[in-house]
Amino acid sequence: MFHDTALARAARSVDPRPVSAVSTGCGVAGLAGLLIWVAIARYFQMDGPYAALLNVAACGVPMMLWSVLIDKVHRNPSTGFDWDHARPWRETIDISLTKLAGLWATWAAIALIYATGRFYWEGNFQFSMWCFETVAPVLFVGSIPYILWLDRRAIAPKDGCWAFGAWLMGLDEPTDRHAIHNHLRSWGVKAFFTAFMLAIVPPGFGEFIRGDTSRVLSDPVALANWLITFMFMIDVAFATAGYILALKPLDSHIRTATPYAAGWMAALICYPPFILMGPGGPFDYHPGTSEWSYWFAGHPVILSIFGVVLVGLTAIYAWATMAFGFRFSNLTNRGILTHGPYAFSKHPAYLSKNLFWLTSTIPFLTTGSLTDAARATILMGLVAGIYYWRARTEEMHLGLDPAYREYSAWMARNGLVPRFFGWVMGRNA
């Protein structure tokens, strides 16, 4: 065993893992802040939407402090800023005003979409709209000094937002169409997913805070479901903080949003209002099935084993989001991760999520007919196929970045999951 460990250590030194764009400490700091707030909220039974928003803040603020004070991410060349040499404001004022025009026009378009879509004013999404209405005046006023301050320190202030503003204003200056398209795609990602994440922040937080400890500790099913809720609450807090804190000074901005229509389609059909596997959807595999707790009722040992597996899978899913720190985002490149679960698999979240669904539902068992069982199994396979499609389209986009190509090659040589599947397919010697 010692010999094997030494060989593994030697192999890592010869073929080191590429450096991750996010430090482990960033995610740990966010988790620590979240746990402290959750303990306070449970003690005082604060389970409302304001407490849920504070949970996101308790997660996000420590990550910001860690990143700036410890990791010093604002000094990364990829931010595009030279903090030590600010230009006179007269040199950048025209650029800033043009950029503000582009930014405000983008926000106005997003607001129009929200106002037009009735979907956004029903159910949990009403909370998202209330959040946006509340912060809109602050963002509008605050964007002025923010843009003026940053442009004085930006190495190349004429970005996609400026190009969009210049195009709208008809300025007689050359504009980069690709930069405009990336700007619009990036804000499309933020608009769609921030609304969704905010909508699901309060329900999961409140459910966990209201959990009756005396009951869950006496029932393995209740305990597993409570812990699963906790894991999803962690995932949602980190993801929401990630969408909100997409900022250049923190080096967490969107480098690129996928330009591939297939990538957008594969992702959007997994979320409302386009979701295909939701209740009543064409890929809804639930009719004729039941949960794991139904099939193993009366067998506490088996229930406990399944509960541990499901909690573990959800923990991997939450870990995969936590590893991003405040850089989590669908359909975008905000820096390549190589640490945490991404040292073992390129898509740990998709893998753990699909294994969770398979284990919790067991689709080949049925409360209806054999036809229901066959249908549920096939539909779950199609859902897994959608997530495989998502993974492939994400790799197609991220593969435009040399850092991802380096990481992908390293994973093929060293990653536990890729090597396992390679062994299964007979590709590894």
C-alpha positions, 0 to 999 in steps of 0.5 A: 500500500505504501508503494502504491501511494508513493507511485501515485504521488510520483505520478502527480508530480510528473503530471500535475493537475492544471491550476484551478481558476478558483481556490478551495478556500473561497468555497470553504469560506462561503460554506462557513458563512452559510453554516453560521447563518443557518445555525442562527436562523434555526435557533431563532426560527427565521424561515422567511424570504428575508432570512433566505436572502441573508443566507445567500449573502452569508455565503457570498460575502465571505467568498468575496472577502476571501477572494480579495484579501487572501487570493487577491483576485482583483490583481489577476491580469484577466480582470483587465484592470490596472489598479495602480494607474488610474487615468483622468476621468476626462479621458474616459468619460465618453467611453463610460457614457456610451457604456452606460447607454449600452448597459441601461438599454440591456436592462430595459430589454430584460425588464420588458421581457420580464414584464411581458412574460406572464410566467414571471408573475406567477408562483415563486417567480413573483419573489424574483420580480419583487427582488428586481423591482426593489434593487432596480433603482439602486442598480441604476443610480449605482451603475453611474459611479461604478462604471466611471470608476472602473473605466478609469482603471480599465486597460481596454474599456471598450468592451461588449457593453460599450460596443452595444452602446456605440451601436445603439447611439450610431457612433461613427466608430468601429464596433466588434459585432462578436463582442456585442453578441457575447454581451447580449448572450451573457446578460441573457444567461444572467437574466434567465438564471438569476430569476430562476435561482431567486425563485427557489431560494426561499422554499428550500431554505424555509423547509430546512429551517422548519425541520423537526429535529426530534422527528427526523432523527427517529426516521431514516427517511425523514432524516435523509430527506432533510439532509437532502434538502440541506444539500440542495439549499447549499447548492442554491445559495452558492449558485445564486451568489454566483449569478449575482456576483459576476463582476470584473473587479472580482475576476468572476465576470463572464468571459464568454457565453456559449455561441452554440444554439445546441448548448442553449437548447440542451440547457433551457429544456432542463428549466422552467418554463421550457422544462421537458421532464417536469410534471406532465412534460413529455419526458416526465418519468414519474407516472407509474413509479414511486419513491425509494421509501415506498419500495423499502418501507418496513426495512429500516436497514435498506432504507438507511443504506439508500438514504446514505447513498442519496445524501452522498450523491446530493452532497457531491452535487452541492460540492460541485457547485460550491467548488465554483465559489461565486463563479457558478453559471450555466452556459458560460466560461468564467474560469476553468475549475480543476479542483474539488470534484472536478479533479475526478470528473469533468461533469460531477454535478450531472453524474451525481444528479442522474444517479440520484434520480435513478436511485431515488425513483428506481423506474423499472419498479412500478405501481402501475403496469409493466408498460409504465415501468418500461416507459419510465425506464426509457424516459429516464434514459432520455433524460440522462441523454439530455444531460449527456448532450448538455455536457458535450455542448459545454465541452464544445464551448469551453474547448475554445479556451486553451486552459480547458483543453489542457484540463480535459487532456489531464483528466483523460490521463488521470481523472478517476471517472474518465479512466473508469469509463475508458476501462469499461469501454476497453480504451485503457490499457 
